[in-house]
Amino acid sequence: MCFDFSDSLLGSKYVSDQFSNFFNAYAKTINKAYGRTGSLFQHPFGRVPITNDRQFWNVIAYIHQNPQKHKFVEDFREWKYSSYGILLTDQKTSVNRSKVMEWFGNREEYVKLHGQWVTDAESKWFAEEDYD
């Protein structure tokens, strides 16, 4: 039996609407408290199509390297909120470890590709506003 989530509380439209309502209420509260108007955030969330493997790898490495870039940690491998490290262990995770390693080729390629810093030039197309 296949369960249809589209009309349930777990349906993606419902979840999206709930987040929208939350962010709208938050913005209205802040704007009222500080006598402001308009959006609190610089720009809306965006989507960028991934068109090849190299872009895909760069996006994942960029996400994993971001805590180091913004100086939360000295080495992104230390960031405890990242999936980077858990994928290299045998610890239980909800991430499909074998699928991720398959995307990169194997464990060694995963580590090697993360060892290459994603430069501003390589990330400009998907993180245009995230520059220091």
N, CA, C and O atoms as CSV, one atom per row, in Angstrom:
chain,resi,resn,atom,element,x,y,z
A,1,MET,N,N,0.847,-1.177,0.000
A,1,MET,CA,C,0.000,0.000,0.000
A,1,MET,C,C,0.891,1.238,0.000
A,1,MET,O,O,1.844,1.315,0.775
A,2,CYS,N,N,0.598,2.172,-0.833
A,2,CYS,CA,C,1.377,3.388,-0.962
A,2,CYS,C,C,0.616,4.534,-0.296
A,2,CYS,O,O,-0.548,4.767,-0.621
A,3,PHE,N,N,1.244,5.240,0.616
A,3,PHE,CA,C,0.592,6.334,1.325
A,3,PHE,C,C,0.824,7.638,0.592
A,3,PHE,O,O,1.958,7.957,0.233
A,4,ASP,N,N,-0.233,8.393,0.366
A,4,ASP,CA,C,-0.148,9.679,-0.332
A,4,ASP,C,C,-0.016,10.789,0.702
A,4,ASP,O,O,-0.958,11.065,1.445
A,5,PHE,N,N,1.164,11.432,0.750
A,5,PHE,CA,C,1.411,12.496,1.713
A,5,PHE,C,C,0.867,13.845,1.261
A,5,PHE,O,O,0.855,14.792,2.047
A,6,SER,N,N,0.426,13.952,0.036
A,6,SER,CA,C,0.076,15.262,-0.515
A,6,SER,C,C,-1.035,15.965,0.246
A,6,SER,O,O,-1.060,17.195,0.294
A,7,ASP,N,N,-1.955,15.217,0.842
A,7,ASP,CA,C,-3.053,15.836,1.579
A,7,ASP,C,C,-2.875,15.729,3.090
A,7,ASP,O,O,-3.764,16.124,3.845
A,8,SER,N,N,-1.761,15.211,3.530
A,8,SER,CA,C,-1.548,15.015,4.963
A,8,SER,C,C,-0.761,16.180,5.550
A,8,SER,O,O,-0.323,17.078,4.831
A,9,LEU,N,N,-0.591,16.148,6.853
A,9,LEU,CA,C,0.189,17.176,7.538
A,9,LEU,C,C,1.656,17.141,7.128
A,9,LEU,O,O,2.382,18.113,7.335
A,10,LEU,N,N,2.093,16.028,6.547
A,10,LEU,CA,C,3.485,15.905,6.129
A,10,LEU,C,C,3.692,16.296,4.674
A,10,LEU,O,O,4.822,16.262,4.187
A,11,GLY,N,N,2.633,16.664,3.975
A,11,GLY,CA,C,2.749,17.047,2.566
A,11,GLY,C,C,3.640,18.260,2.389
A,11,GLY,O,O,3.679,19.138,3.251
A,12,SER,N,N,4.349,18.312,1.286
A,12,SER,CA,C,5.327,19.380,1.090
A,12,SER,C,C,4.672,20.760,1.031
A,12,SER,O,O,5.272,21.730,1.495
A,13,LYS,N,N,3.473,20.882,0.482
A,13,LYS,CA,C,2.788,22.180,0.431
A,13,LYS,C,C,2.464,22.644,1.842
A,13,LYS,O,O,2.640,23.819,2.164
A,14,TYR,N,N,1.997,21.740,2.680
A,14,TYR,CA,C,1.673,22.093,4.057
A,14,TYR,C,C,2.917,22.584,4.791
A,14,TYR,O,O,2.878,23.621,5.453
A,15,VAL,N,N,4.003,21.856,4.679
A,15,VAL,CA,C,5.253,22.227,5.354
A,15,VAL,C,C,5.750,23.570,4.836
A,15,VAL,O,O,6.151,24.432,5.619
A,16,SER,N,N,5.723,23.748,3.530
A,16,SER,CA,C,6.155,25.007,2.931
A,16,SER,C,C,5.289,26.174,3.430
A,16,SER,O,O,5.806,27.241,3.761
A,17,ASP,N,N,3.982,25.960,3.479
A,17,ASP,CA,C,3.071,27.007,3.965
A,17,ASP,C,C,3.343,27.346,5.426
A,17,ASP,O,O,3.272,28.511,5.819
A,18,GLN,N,N,3.654,26.335,6.228
A,18,GLN,CA,C,3.925,26.578,7.641
A,18,GLN,C,C,5.199,27.405,7.830
A,18,GLN,O,O,5.238,28.312,8.660
A,19,PHE,N,N,6.231,27.089,7.062
A,19,PHE,CA,C,7.455,27.888,7.134
A,19,PHE,C,C,7.188,29.314,6.665
A,19,PHE,O,O,7.668,30.270,7.273
A,20,SER,N,N,6.428,29.458,5.592
A,20,SER,CA,C,6.085,30.783,5.090
A,20,SER,C,C,5.342,31.586,6.149
A,20,SER,O,O,5.657,32.754,6.378
A,21,ASN,N,N,4.367,30.975,6.787
A,21,ASN,CA,C,3.607,31.659,7.844
A,21,ASN,C,C,4.517,32.066,9.002
A,21,ASN,O,O,4.411,33.174,9.526
A,22,PHE,N,N,5.404,31.167,9.391
A,22,PHE,CA,C,6.329,31.459,10.487
A,22,PHE,C,C,7.220,32.654,10.144
A,22,PHE,O,O,7.338,33.585,10.941
A,23,PHE,N,N,7.853,32.634,8.954
A,23,PHE,CA,C,8.746,33.721,8.573
A,23,PHE,C,C,8.005,35.043,8.406
A,23,PHE,O,O,8.533,36.099,8.757
A,24,ASN,N,N,6.790,34.992,7.875
A,24,ASN,CA,C,5.993,36.215,7.734
A,24,ASN,C,C,5.638,36.806,9.096
A,24,ASN,O,O,5.754,38.015,9.298
A,25,ALA,N,N,5.208,35.960,10.028
A,25,ALA,CA,C,4.864,36.433,11.369
A,25,ALA,C,C,6.097,37.009,12.067
A,25,ALA,O,O,6.012,38.039,12.734
A,26,TYR,N,N,7.238,36.341,11.911
A,26,TYR,CA,C,8.491,36.810,12.510
A,26,TYR,C,C,8.861,38.186,11.959
A,26,TYR,O,O,9.192,39.096,12.718
A,27,ALA,N,N,8.804,38.333,10.632
A,27,ALA,CA,C,9.152,39.613,9.996
A,27,ALA,C,C,8.213,40.721,10.467
A,27,ALA,O,O,8.664,41.831,10.751
A,28,LYS,N,N,6.934,40.439,10.552
A,28,LYS,CA,C,5.962,41.446,11.003
A,28,LYS,C,C,6.259,41.873,12.441
A,28,LYS,O,O,6.179,43.059,12.762
A,29,THR,N,N,6.596,40.925,13.297
A,29,THR,CA,C,6.895,41.224,14.703
A,29,THR,C,C,8.140,42.101,14.823
A,29,THR,O,O,8.133,43.096,15.548
A,30,ILE,N,N,9.198,41.737,14.118
A,30,ILE,CA,C,10.435,42.524,14.157
A,30,ILE,C,C,10.194,43.917,13.584
A,30,ILE,O,O,10.627,44.916,14.158
A,31,ASN,N,N,9.501,43.978,12.451
A,31,ASN,CA,C,9.220,45.274,11.829
A,31,ASN,C,C,8.412,46.172,12.763
A,31,ASN,O,O,8.687,47.368,12.860
A,32,LYS,N,N,7.431,45.615,13.442
A,32,LYS,CA,C,6.611,46.398,14.368
A,32,LYS,C,C,7.448,46.874,15.563
A,32,LYS,O,O,7.348,48.029,15.976
A,33,ALA,N,N,8.266,45.982,16.107
A,33,ALA,CA,C,9.078,46.308,17.280
A,33,ALA,C,C,10.111,47.396,16.982
A,33,ALA,O,O,10.426,48.206,17.854
A,34,TYR,N,N,10.633,47.419,15.772
A,34,TYR,CA,C,11.699,48.360,15.420
A,34,TYR,C,C,11.248,49.460,14.464
A,34,TYR,O,O,12.077,50.209,13.947
A,35,GLY,N,N,9.940,49.563,14.225
A,35,GLY,CA,C,9.417,50.608,13.362
A,35,GLY,C,C,9.926,50.526,11.933
A,35,GLY,O,O,10.177,51.548,11.294
A,36,ARG,N,N,10.074,49.315,11.440
A,36,ARG,CA,C,10.580,49.117,10.085
A,36,ARG,C,C,9.479,48.590,9.176
A,36,ARG,O,O,8.371,48.301,9.628
A,37,THR,N,N,9.790,48.468,7.908
A,37,THR,CA,C,8.901,47.826,6.943
A,37,THR,C,C,9.740,46.976,6.007
A,37,THR,O,O,10.953,47.159,5.907
A,38,GLY,N,N,9.096,46.056,5.329
A,38,GLY,CA,C,9.773,45.275,4.301
A,38,GLY,C,C,10.400,43.997,4.807
A,38,GLY,O,O,10.187,43.575,5.944
A,39,SER,N,N,11.170,43.401,3.939
A,39,SER,CA,C,11.793,42.109,4.197
A,39,SER,C,C,12.935,42.235,5.208
A,39,SER,O,O,13.662,43.228,5.221
A,40,LEU,N,N,13.075,41.227,6.040
A,40,LEU,CA,C,14.204,41.191,6.988
A,40,LEU,C,C,15.448,40.593,6.344
A,40,LEU,O,O,16.573,40.832,6.784
A,41,PHE,N,N,15.226,39.834,5.324
A,41,PHE,CA,C,16.312,39.092,4.716
A,41,PHE,C,C,16.761,39.794,3.442
A,41,PHE,O,O,15.970,40.459,2.774
A,42,GLN,N,N,18.045,39.639,3.113
A,42,GLN,CA,C,18.620,40.352,1.978
A,42,GLN,C,C,17.918,40.029,0.663
A,42,GLN,O,O,17.642,40.925,-0.135
A,43,HIS,N,N,17.641,38.792,0.444
A,43,HIS,CA,C,16.982,38.382,-0.792
A,43,HIS,C,C,16.316,37.041,-0.553
A,43,HIS,O,O,16.684,36.337,0.387
A,44,PRO,N,N,15.360,36.672,-1.365
A,44,PRO,CA,C,14.658,35.407,-1.149
A,44,PRO,C,C,15.559,34.208,-1.422
A,44,PRO,O,O,16.595,34.313,-2.079
A,45,PHE,N,N,15.129,33.071,-0.895
A,45,PHE,CA,C,15.850,31.841,-1.174
A,45,PHE,C,C,15.869,31.610,-2.674
A,45,PHE,O,O,14.911,31.948,-3.370
A,46,GLY,N,N,16.924,31.052,-3.160
A,46,GLY,CA,C,17.013,30.809,-4.591
A,46,GLY,C,C,17.412,29.381,-4.882
A,46,GLY,O,O,17.844,28.643,-3.997
A,47,ARG,N,N,17.264,29.015,-6.106
A,47,ARG,CA,C,17.654,27.688,-6.573
A,47,ARG,C,C,18.581,27.856,-7.761
A,47,ARG,O,O,18.400,28.743,-8.595
A,48,VAL,N,N,19.568,26.994,-7.821
A,48,VAL,CA,C,20.505,27.002,-8.934
A,48,VAL,C,C,20.562,25.577,-9.470
A,48,VAL,O,O,20.801,24.643,-8.705
A,49,PRO,N,N,20.348,25.396,-10.757
A,49,PRO,CA,C,20.410,24.029,-11.303
A,49,PRO,C,C,21.840,23.499,-11.298
A,49,PRO,O,O,22.784,24.217,-11.626
A,50,ILE,N,N,21.981,22.248,-10.925
A,50,ILE,CA,C,23.266,21.560,-10.978
A,50,ILE,C,C,23.282,20.821,-12.304
A,50,ILE,O,O,22.437,19.961,-12.551
A,51,THR,N,N,24.241,21.153,-13.158
A,51,THR,CA,C,24.217,20.611,-14.511
A,51,THR,C,C,25.314,19.596,-14.811
A,51,THR,O,O,25.308,18.963,-15.866
A,52,ASN,N,N,26.269,19.441,-13.868
A,52,ASN,CA,C,27.299,18.425,-14.101
A,52,ASN,C,C,27.881,17.971,-12.769
A,52,ASN,O,O,27.640,18.586,-11.730
A,53,ASP,N,N,28.647,16.894,-12.812
A,53,ASP,CA,C,29.207,16.310,-11.594
A,53,ASP,C,C,30.119,17.275,-10.851
A,53,ASP,O,O,30.076,17.350,-9.623
A,54,ARG,N,N,30.943,18.011,-11.585
A,54,ARG,CA,C,31.895,18.922,-10.927
A,54,ARG,C,C,31.155,19.993,-10.127
A,54,ARG,O,O,31.561,20.320,-9.012
A,55,GLN,N,N,30.086,20.536,-10.678
A,55,GLN,CA,C,29.293,21.525,-9.937
A,55,GLN,C,C,28.704,20.890,-8.677
A,55,GLN,O,O,28.716,21.494,-7.605
A,56,PHE,N,N,28.195,19.683,-8.814
A,56,PHE,CA,C,27.610,18.965,-7.684
A,56,PHE,C,C,28.640,18.769,-6.576
A,56,PHE,O,O,28.355,19.030,-5.407
A,57,TRP,N,N,29.831,18.314,-6.938
A,57,TRP,CA,C,30.890,18.107,-5.951
A,57,TRP,C,C,31.281,19.427,-5.295
A,57,TRP,O,O,31.478,19.491,-4.081
A,58,ASN,N,N,31.392,20.485,-6.109
A,58,ASN,CA,C,31.762,21.791,-5.565
A,58,ASN,C,C,30.726,22.311,-4.574
A,58,ASN,O,O,31.089,22.886,-3.547
A,59,VAL,N,N,29.451,22.117,-4.865
A,59,VAL,CA,C,28.404,22.576,-3.943
A,59,VAL,C,C,28.526,21.851,-2.609
A,59,VAL,O,O,28.470,22.482,-1.553
A,60,ILE,N,N,28.691,20.544,-2.650
A,60,ILE,CA,C,28.800,19.776,-1.409
A,60,ILE,C,C,30.060,20.171,-0.638
A,60,ILE,O,O,30.003,20.382,0.574
A,61,ALA,N,N,31.190,20.271,-1.330
A,61,ALA,CA,C,32.428,20.679,-0.655
A,61,ALA,C,C,32.300,22.090,-0.113
A,61,ALA,O,O,32.761,22.363,0.996
A,62,TYR,N,N,31.691,22.988,-0.858
A,62,TYR,CA,C,31.485,24.371,-0.413
A,62,TYR,C,C,30.668,24.404,0.882
A,62,TYR,O,O,31.013,25.123,1.821
A,63,ILE,N,N,29.598,23.634,0.926
A,63,ILE,CA,C,28.761,23.579,2.134
A,63,ILE,C,C,29.576,23.062,3.311
A,63,ILE,O,O,29.507,23.616,4.408
A,64,HIS,N,N,30.337,22.018,3.089
A,64,HIS,CA,C,31.152,21.457,4.171
A,64,HIS,C,C,32.267,22.417,4.595
A,64,HIS,O,O,32.617,22.461,5.775
A,65,GLN,N,N,32.830,23.181,3.662
A,65,GLN,CA,C,33.941,24.090,3.964
A,65,GLN,C,C,33.480,25.427,4.545
A,65,GLN,O,O,34.287,26.173,5.099
A,66,ASN,N,N,32.193,25.732,4.421
A,66,ASN,CA,C,31.674,27.036,4.829
A,66,ASN,C,C,31.962,27.414,6.291
A,66,ASN,O,O,32.298,28.571,6.542
A,67,PRO,N,N,31.848,26.502,7.265
A,67,PRO,CA,C,32.165,26.897,8.647
A,67,PRO,C,C,33.603,27.374,8.822
A,67,PRO,O,O,33.868,28.244,9.652
A,68,GLN,N,N,34.523,26.820,8.058
A,68,GLN,CA,C,35.917,27.271,8.112
A,68,GLN,C,C,36.049,28.627,7.437
A,68,GLN,O,O,36.738,29.511,7.946
A,69,LYS,N,N,35.402,28.795,6.308
A,69,LYS,CA,C,35.465,30.064,5.583
A,69,LYS,C,C,35.005,31.216,6.468
A,69,LYS,O,O,35.585,32.302,6.441
A,70,HIS,N,N,33.957,30.969,7.253
A,70,HIS,CA,C,33.398,32.020,8.108
A,70,HIS,C,C,33.961,31.994,9.530
A,70,HIS,O,O,33.432,32.632,10.441
A,71,LYS,N,N,35.050,31.235,9.692
A,71,LYS,CA,C,35.848,31.231,10.917
A,71,LYS,C,C,35.108,30.728,12.166
A,71,LYS,O,O,35.367,31.180,13.281
A,72,PHE,N,N,34.178,29.781,11.951
A,72,PHE,CA,C,33.552,29.119,13.096
A,72,PHE,C,C,34.497,28.065,13.663
A,72,PHE,O,O,34.485,27.785,14.862
A,73,VAL,N,N,35.310,27.489,12.791
A,73,VAL,CA,C,36.322,26.507,13.173
A,73,VAL,C,C,37.561,26.754,12.329
A,73,VAL,O,O,37.489,27.387,11.276
A,74,GLU,N,N,38.699,26.251,12.796
A,74,GLU,CA,C,39.929,26.396,12.015
A,74,GLU,C,C,39.974,25.418,10.846
A,74,GLU,O,O,40.579,25.708,9.814
A,75,ASP,N,N,39.339,24.270,11.004
A,75,ASP,CA,C,39.319,23.249,9.964
A,75,ASP,C,C,37.883,22.733,9.839
A,75,ASP,O,O,37.295,22.296,10.828
A,76,PHE,N,N,37.324,22.781,8.641
A,76,PHE,CA,C,35.927,22.391,8.447
A,76,PHE,C,C,35.650,20.963,8.907
A,76,PHE,O,O,34.510,20.626,9.226
A,77,ARG,N,N,36.676,20.128,8.944
A,77,ARG,CA,C,36.505,18.741,9.386
A,77,ARG,C,C,36.150,18.659,10.871
A,77,ARG,O,O,35.694,17.616,11.340
A,78,GLU,N,N,36.356,19.748,11.612
A,78,GLU,CA,C,36.036,19.801,13.046
A,78,GLU,C,C,34.586,20.204,13.307
A,78,GLU,O,O,34.119,20.048,14.435
A,79,TRP,N,N,33.867,20.705,12.333
A,79,TRP,CA,C,32.506,21.220,12.513
A,79,TRP,C,C,31.571,20.060,12.816
A,79,TRP,O,O,31.314,19.221,11.952
A,80,LYS,N,N,31.062,20.012,14.043
A,80,LYS,CA,C,30.281,18.860,14.488
A,80,LYS,C,C,28.886,18.789,13.876
A,80,LYS,O,O,28.231,17.753,13.985
A,81,TYR,N,N,28.414,19.847,13.243
A,81,TYR,CA,C,27.075,19.858,12.660
A,81,TYR,C,C,27.067,19.444,11.190
A,81,TYR,O,O,26.030,19.503,10.530
A,82,SER,N,N,28.198,19.036,10.690
A,82,SER,CA,C,28.350,18.683,9.284
A,82,SER,C,C,28.226,17.180,9.080
A,82,SER,O,O,28.534,16.391,9.974
A,83,SER,N,N,27.772,16.796,7.898
A,83,SER,CA,C,27.727,15.376,7.552
A,83,SER,C,C,29.091,14.885,7.053
A,83,SER,O,O,29.287,13.684,6.870
A,84,TYR,N,N,30.031,15.807,6.833
A,84,TYR,CA,C,31.322,15.411,6.275
A,84,TYR,C,C,31.958,14.274,7.078
A,84,TYR,O,O,32.265,13.217,6.526
A,85,GLY,N,N,32.151,14.488,8.357
A,85,GLY,CA,C,32.864,13.513,9.184
A,85,GLY,C,C,32.106,12.222,9.409
A,85,GLY,O,O,32.701,11.145,9.385
A,86,ILE,N,N,30.806,12.309,9.626
A,86,ILE,CA,C,30.015,11.108,9.920
A,86,ILE,C,C,30.049,10.133,8.754
A,86,ILE,O,O,29.940,8.921,8.939
A,87,LEU,N,N,30.202,10.673,7.555
A,87,LEU,CA,C,30.252,9.807,6.378
A,87,LEU,C,C,31.534,8.992,6.316
A,87,LEU,O,O,31.600,7.984,5.613
A,88,LEU,N,N,32.540,9.419,7.041
A,88,LEU,CA,C,33.823,8.718,7.039
A,88,LEU,C,C,33.943,7.716,8.187
A,88,LEU,O,O,34.966,7.044,8.323
A,89,THR,N,N,32.903,7.617,9.008
A,89,THR,CA,C,32.921,6.698,10.143
A,89,THR,C,C,31.935,5.560,9.895
A,89,THR,O,O,31.283,5.485,8.853
A,90,ASP,N,N,31.853,4.688,10.878
A,90,ASP,CA,C,30.848,3.615,10.847
A,90,ASP,C,C,29.675,3.930,11.766
A,90,ASP,O,O,28.812,3.079,11.983
A,91,GLN,N,N,29.635,5.150,12.308
A,91,GLN,CA,C,28.548,5.536,13.200
A,91,GLN,C,C,27.229,5.566,12.450
A,91,GLN,O,O,27.183,5.793,11.241
A,92,LYS,N,N,26.159,5.331,13.195
A,92,LYS,CA,C,24.822,5.345,12.605
A,92,LYS,C,C,24.489,6.746,12.099
A,92,LYS,O,O,24.757,7.744,12.769
A,93,THR,N,N,23.904,6.801,10.911
A,93,THR,CA,C,23.492,8.067,10.316
A,93,THR,C,C,22.296,7.819,9.403
A,93,THR,O,O,22.125,6.726,8.862
A,94,SER,N,N,21.481,8.841,9.242
A,94,SER,CA,C,20.352,8.718,8.316
A,94,SER,C,C,20.781,9.007,6.884
A,94,SER,O,O,20.009,8.795,5.948
A,95,VAL,N,N,21.995,9.486,6.709
A,95,VAL,CA,C,22.525,9.752,5.373
A,95,VAL,C,C,22.936,8.418,4.747
A,95,VAL,O,O,23.572,7.586,5.394
A,96,ASN,N,N,22.575,8.234,3.517
A,96,ASN,CA,C,22.927,7.009,2.811
A,96,ASN,C,C,24.402,7.072,2.408
A,96,ASN,O,O,24.753,7.537,1.324
A,97,ARG,N,N,25.241,6.593,3.308
A,97,ARG,CA,C,26.697,6.676,3.159
A,97,ARG,C,C,27.174,6.074,1.834
A,97,ARG,O,O,27.978,6.683,1.128
A,98,SER,N,N,26.690,4.904,1.504
A,98,SER,CA,C,27.169,4.247,0.284
A,98,SER,C,C,26.764,5.030,-0.965
A,98,SER,O,O,27.522,5.073,-1.934
A,99,LYS,N,N,25.601,5.639,-0.957
A,99,LYS,CA,C,25.159,6.446,-2.107
A,99,LYS,C,C,26.047,7.681,-2.273
A,99,LYS,O,O,26.450,8.021,-3.386
A,100,VAL,N,N,26.346,8.346,-1.155
A,100,VAL,CA,C,27.206,9.532,-1.222
A,100,VAL,C,C,28.581,9.155,-1.755
A,100,VAL,O,O,29.125,9.843,-2.619
A,101,MET,N,N,29.141,8.074,-1.246
A,101,MET,CA,C,30.464,7.648,-1.720
A,101,MET,C,C,30.411,7.273,-3.199
A,101,MET,O,O,31.373,7.488,-3.937
A,102,GLU,N,N,29.284,6.713,-3.622
A,102,GLU,CA,C,29.102,6.394,-5.036
A,102,GLU,C,C,29.102,7.670,-5.887
A,102,GLU,O,O,29.671,7.685,-6.979
A,103,TRP,N,N,28.469,8.740,-5.392
A,103,TRP,CA,C,28.452,10.022,-6.121
A,103,TRP,C,C,29.865,10.530,-6.364
A,103,TRP,O,O,30.163,11.089,-7.419
A,104,PHE,N,N,30.734,10.330,-5.373
A,104,PHE,CA,C,32.102,10.836,-5.470
A,104,PHE,C,C,33.055,9.820,-6.087
A,104,PHE,O,O,34.200,10.155,-6.393
A,105,GLY,N,N,32.611,8.618,-6.268
A,105,GLY,CA,C,33.459,7.560,-6.809
A,105,GLY,C,C,33.806,6.554,-5.731
A,105,GLY,O,O,33.554,5.358,-5.876
A,106,ASN,N,N,34.391,7.050,-4.642
A,106,ASN,CA,C,34.726,6.210,-3.489
A,106,ASN,C,C,35.152,7.118,-2.336
A,106,ASN,O,O,35.184,8.341,-2.466
A,107,ARG,N,N,35.476,6.495,-1.219
A,107,ARG,CA,C,35.838,7.246,-0.005
A,107,ARG,C,C,37.061,8.132,-0.237
A,107,ARG,O,O,37.087,9.283,0.199
A,108,GLU,N,N,38.065,7.601,-0.918
A,108,GLU,CA,C,39.291,8.350,-1.160
A,108,GLU,C,C,39.033,9.591,-2.020
A,108,GLU,O,O,39.588,10.658,-1.757
A,109,GLU,N,N,38.197,9.450,-3.039
A,109,GLU,CA,C,37.860,10.598,-3.893
A,109,GLU,C,C,37.063,11.642,-3.118
A,109,GLU,O,O,37.244,12.844,-3.316
A,110,TYR,N,N,36.177,11.178,-2.232
A,110,TYR,CA,C,35.398,12.081,-1.379
A,110,TYR,C,C,36.339,12.953,-0.545
A,110,TYR,O,O,36.182,14.173,-0.497
A,111,VAL,N,N,37.312,12.325,0.109
A,111,VAL,CA,C,38.283,13.047,0.934
A,111,VAL,C,C,39.147,13.957,0.061
A,111,VAL,O,O,39.386,15.111,0.416
A,112,LYS,N,N,39.610,13.450,-1.066
A,112,LYS,CA,C,40.474,14.218,-1.973
A,112,LYS,C,C,39.756,15.468,-2.488
A,112,LYS,O,O,40.324,16.560,-2.476
A,113,LEU,N,N,38.517,15.311,-2.938
A,113,LEU,CA,C,37.775,16.451,-3.469
A,113,LEU,C,C,37.482,17.493,-2.393
A,113,LEU,O,O,37.446,18.688,-2.686
A,114,HIS,N,N,37.276,17.061,-1.168
A,114,HIS,CA,C,37.063,18.017,-0.075
A,114,HIS,C,C,38.362,18.706,0.326
A,114,HIS,O,O,38.335,19.801,0.886
A,115,GLY,N,N,39.477,18.085,0.049
A,115,GLY,CA,C,40.772,18.679,0.350
A,115,GLY,C,C,41.128,19.819,-0.590
A,115,GLY,O,O,42.022,20.612,-0.298
A,116,GLN,N,N,40.435,19.902,-1.711
A,116,GLN,CA,C,40.643,20.989,-2.661
A,116,GLN,C,C,39.668,22.102,-2.304
A,116,GLN,O,O,38.454,21.932,-2.417
A,117,TRP,N,N,40.193,23.221,-1.882
A,117,TRP,CA,C,39.345,24.328,-1.458
A,117,TRP,C,C,38.515,24.839,-2.632
A,117,TRP,O,O,39.045,25.071,-3.718
A,118,VAL,N,N,37.217,25.011,-2.413
A,118,VAL,CA,C,36.345,25.571,-3.447
A,118,VAL,C,C,36.574,27.077,-3.453
A,118,VAL,O,O,36.236,27.771,-2.495
A,119,THR,N,N,37.142,27.567,-4.527
A,119,THR,CA,C,37.492,28.990,-4.608
A,119,THR,C,C,36.257,29.842,-4.860
A,119,THR,O,O,35.206,29.339,-5.255
A,120,ASP,N,N,36.404,31.134,-4.626
A,120,ASP,CA,C,35.311,32.065,-4.900
A,120,ASP,C,C,34.871,31.982,-6.356
A,120,ASP,O,O,33.680,32.058,-6.656
A,121,ALA,N,N,35.823,31.827,-7.247
A,121,ALA,CA,C,35.489,31.755,-8.673
A,121,ALA,C,C,34.640,30.523,-8.974
A,121,ALA,O,O,33.704,30.583,-9.771
A,122,GLU,N,N,34.975,29.404,-8.328
A,122,GLU,CA,C,34.221,28.174,-8.561
A,122,GLU,C,C,32.836,28.218,-7.925
A,122,GLU,O,O,31.910,27.571,-8.414
A,123,SER,N,N,32.686,28.973,-6.840
A,123,SER,CA,C,31.406,28.999,-6.141
A,123,SER,C,C,30.535,30.190,-6.514
A,123,SER,O,O,29.385,30.261,-6.079
A,124,LYS,N,N,31.041,31.113,-7.294
A,124,LYS,CA,C,30.299,32.334,-7.613
A,124,LYS,C,C,28.934,32.049,-8.220
A,124,LYS,O,O,27.978,32.761,-7.912
A,125,TRP,N,N,28.809,31.068,-9.046
A,125,TRP,CA,C,27.539,30.783,-9.714
A,125,TRP,C,C,26.471,30.293,-8.759
A,125,TRP,O,O,25.288,30.417,-9.075
A,126,PHE,N,N,26.834,29.729,-7.578
A,126,PHE,CA,C,25.801,29.249,-6.668
A,126,PHE,C,C,25.805,29.959,-5.324
A,126,PHE,O,O,24.893,29.741,-4.526
A,127,ALA,N,N,26.784,30.793,-5.043
A,127,ALA,CA,C,26.842,31.480,-3.750
A,127,ALA,C,C,27.300,32.910,-3.953
A,127,ALA,O,O,28.194,33.386,-3.253
A,128,GLU,N,N,26.709,33.579,-4.884
A,128,GLU,CA,C,27.163,34.898,-5.326
A,128,GLU,C,C,27.297,35.908,-4.196
A,128,GLU,O,O,28.222,36.721,-4.202
A,129,GLU,N,N,26.387,35.869,-3.224
A,129,GLU,CA,C,26.382,36.875,-2.166
A,129,GLU,C,C,27.211,36.474,-0.940
A,129,GLU,O,O,27.278,37.237,0.023
A,130,ASP,N,N,27.835,35.305,-0.954
A,130,ASP,CA,C,28.518,34.800,0.226
A,130,ASP,C,C,30.015,35.068,0.180
A,130,ASP,O,O,30.824,34.149,0.310
A,131,TYR,N,N,30.376,36.332,-0.006
A,131,TYR,CA,C,31.784,36.692,-0.089
A,131,TYR,C,C,32.154,37.647,1.015
A,131,TYR,O,O,31.344,38.473,1.437
A,132,ASP,N,N,33.384,37.531,1.484
A,132,ASP,CA,C,33.886,38.411,2.541
A,132,ASP,C,C,34.487,39.662,1.912
A,132,ASP,O,O,34.970,40.541,2.626
